[in-house]
Amino acid sequence: AMALDQKKQPKEAAAKLQAALEADDQNTAAWSALTGLRAETDSIGDFTSLCGRWAQDIQKNYQPHNVLGKFLETKGKFAEAVAEYRKSIEIEQNQPPIRDDIERLDKKLKDGSPLK
């Protein structure tokens, strides 16, 4: 799948990754690669749905929440991003960068200061 991505064939790569997930929905590497590909092209709704499926399939994994949080943040959906980051922290508390993201976005949402 990654070879297809490197050859600029993202649809084919996504299909291979989807097939890998159908065979093993616990494949974190495939989930990570698929969300990496789809983050470039998906709508907010489609990407949220994809990350939701990942979070459902591997419930004790914080990564889908971080991936979705970062995606939402790039789309200007700061409150939704913070909510995802908080879900991630509930699963795995030892994530200083995510705690920093929460603090930064909380401050932005509270006082409207520019993002850094």
Secondary structure, 3 states (H helix, E strand, C coil): CHHHHHCCCHHHHHHHHHHHHHHCCCCHHHHHHHHHHHCCCCCHHHHHHHHHHHHHHCCCCCHHHHHHHHHHHHCCCHHHHHHHHHHHHHHCCCCHHHHHHHHHHHHHHHHCCCCC
